[in-house]
């Protein structure tokens, strides 16, 4: 990650709305601050605009209304984006898939090799650099996708339901790996999920959303002091956070039908 003094608020959304050409109101009146170093989870049902918020933050789309400010734009910082599907090039090795962002920046394969190897090592795939996607499990393919996002050492990492298609064992393992990576790299993470349990385990803050149109209905702070491990998964603190998140999500979903 770049050595810099990070602004306290990396991204600020004020009154953000997004209406698509077909008339669908994906977002309306969204106010949200993304703070340096936090693990922020967007929790909500399908169609509530969670992925749209990620795309707006990344600059892949523009809001229809409101103001979105990225405080680090003049610092040369990078944003990493991990999609729900690994979206790997099937004809390329794990090394070359991770190398892609650096190649697009104009780096040679030789120059980029140390950064690519480090990224693969961070996700536990140092020994699979030559493997092709078809030779890797679903969890390993997602690790390659995460390594590709990390190779630029992003200040902000956006993750759109990256573990949704994985079995529970792989999902738990990657949850733990992701928390370790955040601690090692110091990145800020914005994570989209449908899972109350995943949000309660990973987050320092949970933002609950409702649809029709997409909007924020609740924010839940999570105690960062507790170690996130197997003991935490069966702790009273974790159960209490799950209960609060589930209640807020239930209220959000029921509110859609009013």
Phi, psi and omega in degrees: 000149181298140175277111184199162171276114186275138174296149182296319175253115182282318182224135177235127175249128181230114178061035187287130173232151176217117177239127181276168185300333180277003178095354180292126177267099183285326181216150175208124174063040182274122174244124184202134171251136174250117190261145183302131174087355183273162170248100184259125178251133171263114184244130179175171181287167176302141176086010182265002174095011181300309181293327178298319177300317178300316181296323178293317179299319182285348183081015178278347178210165182241143178291154175277336179204161181087184184231130175243123182241129175250111189290344186258006185302326182272006181260355182075020182283155180256155172245131175258145182227123176245120184271172181297320175261146183300334179048047178272153174283115186293337182273358185245148178290169176302318178303310185289331174294318179287328179294336189311309182300324179287324176297320178293337175277354178098007179282147175281161180299321181293316180295321184280344188309313181299320180292320179294315180297322178295317180297317178295322178294321180300326181261012175078025182238029181302329183271003184240023183300326183271355183284148177265156182309322182295342182266000185247150175288170179300318178295322179290322177298321178293325176298320177298318179298319178293318178300320178298322178288330184275344189297335177270005182050065186290147173286327183230128180245121179255130185227119186256091180048052187292337186250010187299327185269002185265157175289166187298322181296312179295323181295314178300317182296317181289328173302313180296318180297321181295319177295321177297316180298319179298319180294319181290320187264340181072020182282156170267135184237133170244120193235129178258134177206159169263352191267118174300317185294319179293318180297320181291330182281320189272329201274153161263341176206136179246128175251119182263136184235154173236162182256179173061062351273173180296129182202159178273130181246342180198154172231136183233119175278145181237135180297119182277347187289330184289133176293135180268104182207188182299325178295323179295326182297339179245016183274161177294325180296316178296316179299321180293320178294318177301318181296316179296316181294318179297319178296317180293323178291319177299316179297321181295315181292317178295328179295334179296333187267359182287000000 
